[in-house]
Amino acid sequence: MTTLSITCSCSWDRLNPLESTCSSSWEDATPLDVECESSWDRLNPLDSTCSSTWEISTPLDKECELPWEISAPLDKECELPWEISTPLDRECELLWIITTPLDRECELPWLGLTPVDVVCEADNSSKPEESVGILLCELPWFAARSYIVIQQDVIFRRVSDSQAIKLLDCSVRTDINSFAWSISGRVASRDDIAYIRPASGPVETELVVNGYTWRFWIENTTDNYGYSSGGAYAFTGTSPSVELAKPYDVPVTKVYGLTQAQQIVNVELLGTGWAWDWEIMDWIIPADVFSVNELTKMEILSRIAKAVGGFVNTKGAFPDGTPYEERLVFKYKYPVSPKNWSGETPDHTIVDSILKQSVKWDPKPGYDHMYVSGKNAGVLVHVKRSGEPWTNAAPTIIDDLTLVQNVALQRGRNYLDATGHDQSIYTMDLTLPDSAVGIPGVLQPGDLCEVTDLFETWRGIVRGVRISVQRPGVTQTVELERHHV
């Protein structure tokens, strides 16, 4: 039995003890410099003045002088170097023109005008406090010969107790196809609209504009409380003659006995308080020839006027000194044929009052003849334009009231006078002086007017009228029908 050695040495290698300095056999290590110096580069310490190595800087001049230019100090008088300025003359004389001082009488320097005294100056001492007095100077746009000063007076009140109503603006109008004037406008407050708000019926009001008077039944009022509107109180109305028409008058059905045209008007208006002006022809109507079926008084009156080519309208615009009255007017649409207007005395002459004018061509079929006939009785008449070839016939008119030749002649003439390719509609804005001046005054449908504008003098017949009241002015807008014959 063999005993094992306790030294346990390995036969395949000899181990050397580790050296305490941990030296590496493949390289000589260099100890780190405590100042962290890099072995691959040399660093230059930063200059405390922070100067850059690539440029030499120039310190800023305290006076901020720019090196690329020599600046000139500003002149205390601010004189511009490129121009010599001339101080303004204290009298404000313009260097490029010799001015003429305005004459104290408002003479216009570009026209040979003749100064006139102040006209249309109204005395408000007798007017109620609610009347509007505005001084307005209107400069006519052509045919100017004077500077006109107009005193505007507008009064609006309730008829029953003369309660004054503060009117903001309004427009009144009528035309040749209407039997009455109409009004639309606005008042200043809810209290004012309450004065004219219909309750058991329309409220009668009176409007006075520069001395001209109208009466109106206020039938509708509107309160607008919208934020954007600021609160508005509007109204509309019609001449009191509306009581002769729907919905106020009761329609009737009847047959007339032997009578005359004017007598029918007299019978229908009896007891109504309405009078009339008759400017059309009268004629006899045999018994049992003329009948009406469910017509109002105004519809019957309109049939009488239409039978001879006419119309019926309510008289309005009563001037100072002429009391208001309930009056109708029966007129021809063409009292005289257009080709004969030059030989007539015009109802109005328009020269200096024109503020604005526009023209529109208004052609109609070129009829030169037609037939007008009765229905169950009467006559058949061939109405022709004199001097025409009579090749273009208008539609035949048949009417119960065409009973005599002159009725047919007037009906046909007024129909043919409205036709043709030779007519234009002139729309004019005119001044409206106080009624005491009366030139041209308020025009009425059917009136014949002579107009002198910048280029010529011509004649036309009134088709429609509108009076606009908008502070500070009052304007009359008129439609005139002109025939170039």
PyMOL commands that set and color helices and strands:
alter all, ss='L'
color gray80, all
select helices_A, chain A and resi 124-126+190-196+240-244+261-269+297-306+338-343+405-417
alter helices_A, ss='H'
color red, helices_A
select strands_A, chain A and resi 132-138+148-158+167-175+182-187+203-209+212-224+232-238+252-255+259-260+275-278+284-285+291-295+310-314+327-332+348-350+354-361+369-373+380-384+397-398+423-431+448-452+457-470+473-483
alter strands_A, ss='S'
color yellow, strands_A
deselect
rebuild
show_as cartoon
